[in-house]
């Protein structure tokens, strides 16, 4: 009789039971639930460089983005069965529906069917309800948690002793009862899969004999495989199934991805815990507590051996009180929280992240099939000593070093290709152009992104160049092209730059929208800085950038006239961006000569235009003041005009928001300039009561952006009141953070330290 081993995917208890059953039965062939196209890859599972978790990746040849995974961990029953068969030179095959058929299914139609079945289930039609078999069995046993039930009846079952096939027979009987009640359980495609598996099973039985074949599959399928059906009936079910050309390979997987429902559809919440249960030779609770103690000690938490002993005792006591055969994850977690974490969930979250789930990343041998782009990426990673890791990793790069510069180019090229292995991050050190900070994390899905990007080229450089050229030609918005030019410089794609520059010149010549020009300029200005670092000739780019800036200066005044509140707020952001960009463009070259002066004249003209919204007039005044192009007396005069009694309160509040709003140091400006502070104070106290509710949102938005210390200081200054004409503000005592005057003795004590920090030497 054929040995049907029904399992729970990624269950260590099932894995141990499968190993015991295979040792007891010693079949001549092992059939496993999985895509049969993967048979050619099974031998790689015995390679010393293959380290789970890994996954079979199948994708449509002409559309790599449509893919499916079959993940396996060290504690997955399928992996255990594969390794058992390979170690004993026993025939091993996959028998599930081919990926060529499953990937051809119309995903949109499948989703619609799921929604229809869900609605029918809500109406009480039991035959179409999508059920969780483990959940139903747990509920029947009186458990409210399916995971806890599975742990008690399977995972905590020891190895050796008794009948190795008994657990499979009991589980098969339970699943048969469920199938009689629920039919396909709402999983309509399972009928097709099971028909194909029965056909493959018949073939193997005919070849090896009925009592020499073992099948490892999801327990849900066991009753269907044991059912007596005809070959003709099974073939009829499969007739007319669509097919597509597919490619398969092994890819690294992670414990985090095992927690998601993909491929085998059996996501688990605690892969790290399950891996521990499978690997621990004995005393799993004691060994787990020791791991936790080691982790917490690495994080400088005080955890002694006494903590470990007490945590083990508490976990076992909780298990006894709850009627469980062995302390499970729930009991160990409660014990860790109480004993090692002193009731805090903060260190417990670290245990959950690092141990219960974990950052384990599998490895795949070089012999595994891969697209040429993947092989080039792997070679480059090794050359640059950039290992793909599942854990998040911070990487600081100094672009003056050749290796770091090459790493930067690789990461930028991958981003351009849509392979998000690394994301730029805020650096902890210098923010100059010679330094970059990255946050790296390899996700299994990136293997699919690499396969997709393979259509652009066989190397990372050629693929990134081809995609950049394609994007430049198809771009319709100027900002897209300028951002692309910036990416090309960062990624050092010299062959793509001419195409991008031509597209940039064409779009810039045709685009007359000042907002679009202002949105595009900052990326160009940044690109010029990158050229200095990477020794790239950016003369043509500089000429285009200066031309854009000049056009902005000409078109900005009319573009700022008659804007509504939303349009003014958006234009304010453009003003800030252009101000920063022009600061980068002014380098003393012929191209940028006179640009700073032209921009200052444009801003000065905005401050005097009554038709320009107040927020823009205020912002223009502030930019001029910060740039040293507007005297403080003139700034005070402009504020006085904006806050004069004849100005509507809402317009005056908008001017204030533009001048001192945002996170640009406006609060400190008011703190240190008593004239401006007095003008704002006098205007605010004179706002009529009926108009105050109209200006309150603007003021609140303005002052809410200040740091708490700045707001506190402003409040203290207002409480003290204005200083008399020509007299210093009187000091008061009793206010938090303020003294009654300068304490010269304390200041003298601090001075040597300050001089040392500033490198000024001793006085």
Secondary structure as GFF3:
##gff-version 3
##sequence-region A 1 763
A	DSSP	beta_strand	3	7	.	.	.	ID=ss1
A	DSSP	alpha_helix	12	25	.	.	.	ID=ss2
A	DSSP	beta_strand	29	35	.	.	.	ID=ss3
A	DSSP	three_ten_helix	36	46	.	.	.	ID=ss4
A	DSSP	beta_strand	54	60	.	.	.	ID=ss5
A	DSSP	beta_strand	63	72	.	.	.	ID=ss6
A	DSSP	alpha_helix	77	87	.	.	.	ID=ss7
A	DSSP	beta_strand	91	96	.	.	.	ID=ss8
A	DSSP	alpha_helix	99	102	.	.	.	ID=ss9
A	DSSP	alpha_helix	107	122	.	.	.	ID=ss10
A	DSSP	three_ten_helix	126	128	.	.	.	ID=ss11
A	DSSP	alpha_helix	133	140	.	.	.	ID=ss12
A	DSSP	alpha_helix	146	150	.	.	.	ID=ss13
A	DSSP	pi_helix	151	155	.	.	.	ID=ss14
A	DSSP	alpha_helix	166	182	.	.	.	ID=ss15
A	DSSP	alpha_helix	189	208	.	.	.	ID=ss16
A	DSSP	three_ten_helix	210	212	.	.	.	ID=ss17
A	DSSP	beta_strand	213	218	.	.	.	ID=ss18
A	DSSP	three_ten_helix	219	221	.	.	.	ID=ss19
A	DSSP	alpha_helix	222	226	.	.	.	ID=ss20
A	DSSP	alpha_helix	231	238	.	.	.	ID=ss21
A	DSSP	beta_strand	246	252	.	.	.	ID=ss22
A	DSSP	alpha_helix	255	258	.	.	.	ID=ss23
A	DSSP	alpha_helix	271	279	.	.	.	ID=ss24
A	DSSP	alpha_helix	284	298	.	.	.	ID=ss25
A	DSSP	alpha_helix	305	321	.	.	.	ID=ss26
A	DSSP	alpha_helix	329	335	.	.	.	ID=ss27
A	DSSP	pi_helix	336	340	.	.	.	ID=ss28
A	DSSP	alpha_helix	345	351	.	.	.	ID=ss29
A	DSSP	pi_helix	352	357	.	.	.	ID=ss30
A	DSSP	alpha_helix	372	383	.	.	.	ID=ss31
A	DSSP	beta_strand	393	398	.	.	.	ID=ss32
A	DSSP	alpha_helix	402	416	.	.	.	ID=ss33
A	DSSP	beta_strand	422	424	.	.	.	ID=ss34
A	DSSP	beta_strand	435	440	.	.	.	ID=ss35
A	DSSP	alpha_helix	446	453	.	.	.	ID=ss36
A	DSSP	three_ten_helix	454	456	.	.	.	ID=ss37
A	DSSP	alpha_helix	460	474	.	.	.	ID=ss38
A	DSSP	alpha_helix	478	491	.	.	.	ID=ss39
A	DSSP	alpha_helix	494	510	.	.	.	ID=ss40
A	DSSP	alpha_helix	514	534	.	.	.	ID=ss41
A	DSSP	alpha_helix	539	559	.	.	.	ID=ss42
A	DSSP	alpha_helix	565	585	.	.	.	ID=ss43
A	DSSP	alpha_helix	595	607	.	.	.	ID=ss44
A	DSSP	alpha_helix	614	626	.	.	.	ID=ss45
A	DSSP	alpha_helix	632	642	.	.	.	ID=ss46
A	DSSP	alpha_helix	649	660	.	.	.	ID=ss47
A	DSSP	alpha_helix	666	672	.	.	.	ID=ss48
A	DSSP	alpha_helix	674	685	.	.	.	ID=ss49
A	DSSP	alpha_helix	689	704	.	.	.	ID=ss50
A	DSSP	alpha_helix	708	720	.	.	.	ID=ss51
A	DSSP	alpha_helix	744	757	.	.	.	ID=ss52
###
